Amino acid sequence: MSATAHAKSKLWHGLVIGVLSAACALCLWHLGFLNWLERPLWDLRARLFASPSAATDRIRLIYLDQSSLDWGRREQGWPWPWPREAYAAIVDFCRRSEAESLAFDVLFTEPSRDGVEDDLAFREAIAACPVFAAAVMPTADESAPKTWPDGFRFKGIRLDPQTGSASIRPPEVAAVSFPIPEIGEPCGMLGSAHALPDSDNIVRRLAPAAVFDGRLLPALGLASVLVSTNFESAEFGKRSLNIGGISIPLDSSGRTILRWRGPHQVHRAVSAQAVIQSEVRLREGAKPVLDPSEFKGRHVLFGFTAPALGDLHATPMGALQPGVTCHATMLDNILAGDFMADAPPWACAAWTLLMGIAGGILGRFCSRPWLAAVLLLCSAALPSAAGLVAYQAGFWLPVAPAHIASPCGVVAALVVNYAVEGRQKRFIKNAFKQYLSPHVIEKLIEDPAQLRLGGEARDLTIFFSDVKGFTSISESLDAERLTSLLNEYLTAMTDIIMEEGGTVDKYEGDAIIAFWNAPVAVPDHATRGVNAAIRCQAALAILRPELARKYGHGIYCRIGMNTGRVVVGNMGSSQRF
């Protein structure tokens, strides 16, 4: 097989190995067996490209933190849960500050334990704030309402008739836990506080809306925008939710990928204590703790951060974050128009196929152990490159299949190399190590086609040498000492011939027959042959006194050389070659 044909064979083998590796990886991906790898890789991308400076300044958070709880218990005598009048003060301050919207990530499904007057005080504050959105929670509880409650101001968003023909099926909710009527009825909008995590309990996506009782129930982050927006209906497009001039990309399950900006403090946050104290002081005509302009024209979200209140979620940012930050992140993405979207399915398949084929082909041509190690490291790291580029462009490109296909392609190709070519290389080394220099053997390994059965006409320089008077020398020494003498002499001469790139054809007693320019081409074969002859005589002159001392004979050699056209090749049976 010629060198070109051998290379083509390797190429095709690598191609087949790569395609099979990619196909297996894609099958594992579609069966869900690679989520364990893809999700941490996605989280790594999210953390790597998180940019707190990109967070919009149009969002403010009010945290019911531990210090506020301690203040309420110590200064106000409020046990947990707080009286609704505390929340009413927060609503009044935000209304006074002319906030764009106010959303509470709190479920008011039970009456206040301080009596109906407490609920009515909160109701009055909500009624005076038309941009207030309260939280509801989808539930599997059979006793929960399955229709929109009578008397509620907000009863969902009308769905455009075209939604029924959309390719994406919106999530459907069978039952919802609503606020008590005193609180739910005056709300400008209701929003789902449900933050459904993935199977590893990390929140990476949120459904911007779900269908309940034939109408659309927005998520709390979307409700924060819609409560102050004029719109008539919503529709689910091919891969998006379109409502109020907003288009949100969706995945096949009707959820959107959140573009996290960083830790939960990327949006400016204030404590509930500061807001309540400010409202009380304003009512008294005193200077507030918090400037009302802090909320003016901004979307405000209220939620729990105190660990004891249990509203903490794991996110790609690597730490537990308050649930309200999940909704704030969706709101941020909506306001900035900076959404993440799924890359087309073909992109994942194409990248996986490319990485698998690259691993298979490069592995098939890999012939050095250190190069194999480097190739394996690169095949394990490089597949993420496309994922990083796609993330910056706003797309989630699954790279786990490529991370499997590429190193598997390399490993499979290396196994083939060892099984097929490794055996051939070992044969060549063992067969020719007595006759060729290591350098020449390496050339034969790189191109085994030079060892094909048959002959070809080629110019060779041929070297013949024998020992002068060897017959008398052999008669004067016993067999053991004669063998030792020959071994020392032949070793010294052979080393020189091999150093000059020659091929030792055979030994006949004291005679050496060698040649240059076969099986590996040596353009300056005549020069190398002459150099070898000169060096052999010089080396023997140095070795001669030592041989005379040990064996009683200072030997001399005679060398004959010729350069000419000969037929050279491997002759014999194809069954033995």
C-alpha positions in Angstrom: 0.0 0.0 0.0 1.4 3.4 -1.0 1.9 6.2 1.5 -1.0 8.1 -0.1 -3.3 5.1 0.1 -2.3 4.5 3.7 -3.1 8.0 4.6 -6.5 7.8 2.9 -7.2 4.6 4.8 -6.4 6.3 8.1 -8.6 9.2 7.1 -11.6 7.0 6.4 -11.1 5.0 9.5 -11.0 8.3 11.6 -14.1 9.5 9.8 -16.1 6.4 10.6 -14.8 6.4 14.2 -15.8 10.1 14.6 -19.3 9.6 13.1 -20.0 6.6 15.4 -18.7 8.5 18.5 -20.9 11.5 17.7 -24.0 9.3 17.0 -23.6 7.5 20.3 -23.1 10.8 22.2 -26.2 12.3 20.6 -28.2 9.3 21.5 -27.1 9.5 25.1 -28.0 13.2 25.1 -31.5 12.8 23.7 -32.1 10.0 26.3 -31.2 12.4 29.0 -28.1 10.6 30.2 -25.8 13.6 29.8 -27.7 16.1 31.9 -25.2 15.4 34.7 -22.5 16.9 32.5 -24.3 19.6 30.6 -25.9 21.4 33.6 -22.6 22.1 35.4 -21.1 23.2 32.1 -24.0 25.6 31.6 -23.6 26.9 35.2 -19.9 27.5 34.5 -20.8 29.5 31.4 -23.4 31.5 33.4 -20.9 32.4 36.1 -18.2 33.1 33.6 -20.2 35.6 31.6 -22.3 37.0 34.5 -22.0 40.8 34.4 -23.4 42.7 37.3 -22.8 46.0 35.4 -25.2 44.8 32.7 -28.1 44.6 35.2 -30.8 47.3 34.6 -31.1 50.1 37.1 -34.9 50.1 36.7 -35.3 47.3 39.3 -35.3 47.7 43.1 -35.7 45.0 45.7 -37.1 45.2 49.2 -35.8 42.4 51.4 -37.5 41.1 54.5 -34.2 40.1 56.0 -33.1 38.9 59.4 -32.3 42.4 60.7 -35.8 43.5 59.7 -37.4 40.6 61.6 -35.3 41.4 64.6 -36.3 45.0 64.5 -40.0 44.2 64.1 -39.8 41.9 67.1 -37.7 44.2 69.2 -39.1 47.7 68.3 -42.7 46.9 67.2 -43.6 43.8 69.1 -44.4 42.0 65.9 -44.1 38.2 66.1 -43.9 36.2 62.9 -46.0 36.3 60.7 -46.0 40.1 60.6 -49.3 42.0 60.7 -50.6 43.1 57.3 -50.3 46.7 58.4 -46.6 46.4 58.0 -47.0 45.4 54.4 -49.5 48.2 53.9 -46.8 50.7 54.9 -44.5 49.2 52.3 -47.3 49.5 49.6 -48.0 53.1 50.7 -44.4 54.2 50.5 -44.0 52.7 47.0 -47.2 54.4 45.8 -46.0 57.6 47.3 -42.6 57.1 45.5 -44.4 56.7 42.2 -42.9 53.3 41.5 -43.5 51.9 38.1 -44.8 48.6 39.6 -44.8 46.8 42.9 -44.8 43.0 43.1 -45.0 41.0 46.4 -43.4 37.5 46.3 -45.5 36.6 49.3 -48.5 34.3 49.5 -51.4 35.7 51.5 -53.6 32.5 51.4 -54.6 32.8 55.0 -56.4 35.6 56.9 -54.3 37.7 59.3 -54.2 36.4 62.8 -54.6 40.1 63.9 -58.2 40.1 62.6 -60.1 41.2 59.5 -59.3 44.8 60.2 -55.7 44.1 59.6 -56.5 42.5 56.2 -58.8 45.4 55.3 -56.1 47.9 56.0 -53.8 46.0 53.6 -56.7 45.9 51.1 -57.1 49.7 51.3 -53.4 50.2 50.5 -53.5 47.8 47.6 -56.7 49.4 46.1 -54.9 52.8 46.2 -51.9 51.3 44.3 -53.1 50.2 40.8 -49.7 48.8 39.9 -49.6 46.2 42.7 -49.1 42.6 41.7 -49.6 39.8 44.2 -48.2 36.3 44.1 -50.2 33.1 43.5 -48.8 29.5 43.5 -49.8 26.6 41.2 -50.5 23.6 43.3 -51.4 19.9 43.1 -53.8 20.3 46.0 -57.2 18.9 44.9 -59.0 21.4 47.2 -57.4 24.5 45.6 -59.4 26.6 43.2 -59.6 25.3 39.6 -61.2 28.5 38.2 -60.6 32.2 38.5 -62.2 33.5 41.7 -65.3 35.7 41.4 -64.8 39.3 42.4 -61.1 39.4 41.5 -60.1 42.4 39.5 -57.6 40.4 37.5 -58.8 37.2 36.0 -56.0 36.2 33.7 -55.0 37.4 30.2 -57.0 36.5 27.2 -55.2 34.1 24.8 -55.1 34.9 21.1 -56.9 32.2 19.1 -53.7 31.5 17.1 -52.1 30.1 20.3 -53.9 26.8 19.6 -51.9 26.3 16.5 -48.5 27.3 18.0 -45.7 24.7 17.9 -44.9 25.3 21.6 -47.5 24.0 24.0 -47.7 26.4 27.0 -47.6 24.9 30.4 -51.0 24.3 31.9 -51.9 24.6 35.6 -54.8 22.7 37.0 -55.2 24.4 40.4 -53.9 27.6 42.0 -53.6 28.9 45.6 -55.0 32.5 45.5 -54.7 35.2 48.1 -57.7 35.6 50.3 -60.5 37.8 48.7 -59.7 40.8 50.9 -56.2 41.0 49.4 -56.7 39.4 46.0 -59.7 41.3 44.7 -58.1 44.8 44.4 -54.8 43.6 42.9 -53.9 45.0 39.6 -52.4 41.7 38.6 -51.6 38.3 39.9 -48.3 36.5 39.1 -47.1 33.0 39.6 -44.3 32.7 42.2 -43.5 29.2 41.1 -39.7 28.8 40.5 -39.5 25.2 39.2 -35.9 23.9 39.5 -34.3 21.2 37.3 -33.9 17.7 38.7 -30.7 18.8 40.5 -32.7 21.5 42.4 -31.1 24.4 40.6 -33.2 27.1 39.0 -32.0 27.8 35.5 -35.3 28.5 33.7 -38.7 29.9 34.5 -42.0 29.7 32.7 -43.0 33.3 31.9 -46.6 32.2 31.8 -49.0 29.3 32.2 -52.5 28.6 31.1 -55.1 28.3 33.9 -58.8 28.0 33.4 -58.4 29.0 29.7 -56.6 32.2 30.4 -52.9 33.1 30.9 -51.4 33.4 34.3 -48.1 35.4 34.0 -45.0 34.7 36.2 -44.4 37.4 38.8 -41.5 38.9 36.9 -43.7 39.3 33.8 -46.6 40.5 35.9 -44.4 43.3 37.2 -44.1 44.7 33.7 -47.6 44.0 32.5 -49.4 45.6 35.5 -48.4 49.0 34.2 -48.7 48.2 30.5 -51.6 48.4 28.1 -52.3 45.2 26.3 -55.3 43.2 25.1 -54.2 39.6 24.7 -51.2 37.2 24.5 -50.2 34.6 22.0 -47.7 31.8 21.9 -45.7 32.0 18.6 -43.5 29.3 17.1 -40.9 29.6 19.8 -42.0 32.6 21.8 -44.6 34.3 24.0 -45.8 37.6 22.6 -47.6 40.0 24.9 -47.7 43.8 25.3 -45.0 44.4 22.8 -42.8 41.9 24.5 -41.5 38.7 22.8 -39.9 36.1 25.2 -38.1 33.1 23.6 -39.3 29.7 24.9 -38.0 26.2 25.0 -40.1 23.2 24.0 -41.6 23.1 27.5 -42.7 26.7 27.4 -39.9 28.0 29.7 -37.3 30.6 29.1 -33.6 30.4 30.0 -32.6 33.0 32.6 -29.6 35.2 31.9 -28.2 35.6 35.4 -26.4 38.9 36.0 -24.5 37.7 39.1 -25.0 37.3 42.9 -28.4 38.4 44.3 -27.1 41.9 45.1 -26.8 42.9 41.4 -30.0 45.0 41.8 -30.0 47.6 44.5 -31.8 46.3 47.6 -33.1 47.9 50.7 -34.5 46.4 53.9 -38.2 46.3 54.8 -37.3 48.0 58.0 -36.0 51.1 56.2 -39.1 51.3 53.9 -41.5 51.0 56.8 -39.6 53.5 59.0 -39.5 55.9 56.0 -43.3 55.7 55.5 -44.0 56.2 59.2 -41.8 59.3 59.2 -43.4 60.7 56.1 -46.8 60.3 57.7 -45.4 62.2 60.7 -43.9 64.9 58.5 -40.4 63.9 59.3 -37.4 63.2 57.0 -37.5 59.6 55.8 -34.7 57.1 56.2 -35.0 56.3 52.5 -35.4 58.9 49.8 -38.7 58.2 47.9 -36.9 59.0 44.6 -35.1 55.7 45.0 -38.2 53.9 43.8 -39.6 56.5 41.4 -40.2 55.1 37.9 -38.7 51.7 38.9 -40.1 48.2 39.2 -40.0 47.1 42.9 -40.1 43.5 44.1 -40.6 42.5 47.7 -39.5 39.1 49.0 -38.0 37.2 51.9 -34.2 36.7 52.5 -34.2 35.7 56.1 -33.0 32.0 56.2 -35.7 31.1 58.7 -38.4 32.0 56.2 -37.2 29.3 53.8 -37.5 31.1 50.5 -34.0 30.3 49.2 -33.2 28.6 45.9 -30.0 27.2 44.3 -29.0 29.0 41.1 -26.2 28.7 38.6 -24.4 31.5 40.5 -23.2 28.8 43.0 -25.0 30.0 46.1 -28.5 30.0 47.6 -30.4 33.1 46.6 -33.8 34.5 47.7 -36.7 33.3 45.5 -37.5 36.9 44.6 -34.1 37.2 42.7 -35.3 34.6 40.3 -38.3 36.8 39.4 -36.1 39.9 39.4 -33.8 38.1 36.9 -36.7 37.4 34.5 -37.8 41.0 34.9 -34.3 42.2 34.2 -34.2 40.1 31.0 -37.5 41.5 29.9 -36.6 45.1 30.5 -33.3 44.8 28.8 -34.6 42.6 25.9 -31.6 40.4 26.7 -32.9 36.9 26.6 -31.2 33.6 26.3 -32.7 31.1 23.7 -32.1 27.5 22.8 -29.8 27.1 19.8 -31.4 25.2 16.9 -31.2 21.4 17.4 -29.0 21.0 14.3 -26.3 23.2 15.9 -25.7 20.8 18.7 -25.7 17.8 16.3 -23.3 19.6 13.9 -20.9 20.6 16.6 -20.9 17.1 18.1 -20.3 15.6 14.7 -17.5 18.0 14.0 -15.8 17.3 17.4 -16.3 13.5 17.0 -14.8 13.5 13.5 -11.9 15.7 14.5 -11.1 13.4 17.5 -11.3 10.3 15.3 -9.1 11.6 12.5 -6.5 13.3 14.7 -6.4 10.3 16.9 -5.9 8.0 13.9 -2.9 10.0 12.8 -1.4 10.3 16.3 1.8 8.3 16.6 3.5 9.7 19.8 2.4 9.0 23.4 3.0 12.6 24.4 1.0 13.8 21.4 -1.9 11.4 22.4 -1.9 12.9 25.9 -2.1 16.5 24.5 -4.8 15.4 22.0 -6.9 13.9 24.8 -6.6 17.1 26.9 -7.6 19.2 24.0 -10.5 16.9 23.0 -11.8 17.3 26.6 -11.6 21.1 26.7 -12.2 22.3 23.1 -15.9 21.3 22.8 -16.8 24.1 25.3 -15.5 26.7 22.9 -18.6 26.8 20.8 -20.8 26.9 24.0 -18.9 30.0 25.1 -19.3 31.7 21.8 -23.0 30.8 21.6 -23.6 32.1 25.2 -22.2 35.5 24.3 -24.5 35.5 21.3 -27.5 34.7 23.5 -27.9 31.0 22.8 -27.7 27.9 24.9 -25.8 25.3 22.9 -25.5 22.0 24.6 -21.9 20.9 24.6 -22.0 17.8 26.7 -22.5 15.5 23.6 -19.4 17.1 22.0 -17.5 16.6 25.2 -18.3 12.9 25.0 -17.9 12.4 21.3 -14.5 14.1 20.9 -12.4 12.2 23.6 -14.3 9.0 22.7 -13.3 9.5 19.1 -9.7 10.0 20.1 -9.6 7.0 22.5 -11.3 4.7 19.9 -8.8 5.8 17.2 -5.8 5.3 19.6 -7.1 1.8 20.3 -7.3 1.1 16.6 -3.8 2.4 16.2 -2.5 0.1 18.9 -4.4 -2.9 17.6 -3.6 -2.5 13.9 -0.6 -0.3 13.4 1.0 -0.9 16.8 1.3 -4.6 15.9 2.9 -3.6 12.5 5.3 -1.3 14.2 6.4 -3.9 16.7 6.9 -6.4 13.9 9.1 -3.9 12.0 11.2 -3.0 15.0 11.7 -6.6 16.0 12.5 -7.7 12.4 15.0 -5.0 11.6 16.6 -3.8 14.8 19.6 -6.0 14.2 20.2 -4.6 10.7 19.0 -1.0 10.7 19.6 2.1 12.8 16.8 3.3 15.0 16.4 6.4 12.7 15.9 4.2 9.7 13.5 1.9 11.5 11.4 5.0 12.5 11.2 6.0 8.8 10.0 2.5 7.9 7.4 2.7 10.7 6.2 6.0 9.2 5.9 4.5 5.8 5.6 0.7 5.9 4.8 0.7 2.2 8.6 0.7 1.6 8.6 -3.0 2.8 6.3 -4.3 0.2 7.1 -7.7 -1.4 8.9 -7.4 -4.7 11.8 -5.6 -6.3 12.6 -2.3 -8.0 15.6 -0.9 -9.8 17.5 1.6 -7.7 21.0 3.0 -7.3 22.7 1.5 -4.3 26.1 1.9 -2.6 27.2 -1.5 -1.4 29.8 -2.2 1.3 31.8 -5.4 1.6 34.4 -6.1 4.2 36.3 -9.0 5.7 39.2 -9.7 8.1 42.7 -10.2 6.6 44.0 -13.7 7.5 40.9 -14.7 9.3 41.4 -18.4 8.5 44.7 -18.6 10.4 43.2 -16.5 13.3 40.3 -18.9 13.6 42.6 -21.9 13.7 44.6 -20.4 16.6 41.6 -19.6 18.9 39.0 -21.8 20.5 35.4 -21.3 19.5 34.5 -19.3 22.6 37.3 -16.7 22.2 36.8 -16.5 18.5 33.2 -15.7 19.0 34.1 -12.9 21.5 36.6 -11.5 19.1 34.1 -11.4 16.2 31.4 -9.9 18.4 33.6 -7.0 19.5 34.8 -6.3 16.0 31.5 -6.7 14.3 29.7 -4.5 16.9 32.1 -1.6 16.4 31.8 -1.8 12.6 28.0 -2.2 12.6 27.5 0.8 14.9 29.3 3.0 12.4 27.5 1.7 9.4 24.1 2.2 11.1 25.1 5.7 12.3 25.7 6.6 8.6 22.2 5.3 7.7 23.3 2.0 6.2 21.4 -1.3 6.2 23.3 -4.4 7.3 22.3 -7.1 4.9 24.0 -10.0 6.6 27.2 -11.3 8.2 29.1 -14.2 6.7 31.6 -15.2 9.3 34.0 -12.2 9.5 32.5 -10.5 6.4 30.0 -7.7 6.5 27.6 -6.9 3.7 25.8 -3.6 3.9 24.2 -1.0 1.6 22.7 2.5 1.4 19.6 3.9 -0.3 17.3 1.0 0.6 14.8 0.3 2.0 14.7 4.0 3.0 15.9 6.5 0.4 19.3 8.1 1.2 20.1 10.7 -1.5 23.8 11.0 -0.5 24.3 7.2 -0.2 27.7 7.2 -1.9 29.1 9.8 0.4 27.7 8.0 3.5 29.1 4.7 2.3 32.6 6.2 1.9 32.3 7.9 5.3 31.4 4.7 6.9 34.4 2.9 5.3 36.8 5.6 6.5 35.4 5.6 10.0 35.5 1.8 10.2 39.2 1.8 9.4 39.8 4.6 11.9 37.9 2.8 14.6 39.6 -0.5 14.0 43.0 1.2 14.3 42.0 2.3 17.8 40.5 -1.1 18.7 43.4 -3.1 17.3 45.8 -2.9 20.3 43.0 -3.9 22.7 42.1 -6.9 20.5 45.8 -7.9 20.3 46.1 -7.7 24.1 43.0 -9.8 24.7 43.2 -12.3 21.9 46.7 -12.2 20.6 45.8 -10.9 17.2 45.8 -7.3 16.0 43.3 -7.7 13.1 43.1 -5.7 9.9 40.0 -5.5 7.6 39.7 -5.0 3.9 36.8 -3.0 2.5 35.3 -3.0 -1.0 32.6 -0.6 -2.2 30.6 0.0 -5.4 27.7 2.2 -6.4 25.5 1.0 -9.2 22.0 0.1 -10.4 20.5 -3.0 -8.8 17.2 -4.6 -8.2 16.4 -4.4 -4.5 13.4 -5.6 -2.5 12.0 -8.2 -0.3 11.9 -11.6 -1.9 10.1 -14.7 -0.7 6.6 -16.0 -0.1 3.7 -13.7 0.7 2.7 -16.3 3.3 6.0 -15.6 5.2 6.6 -11.9 4.6 
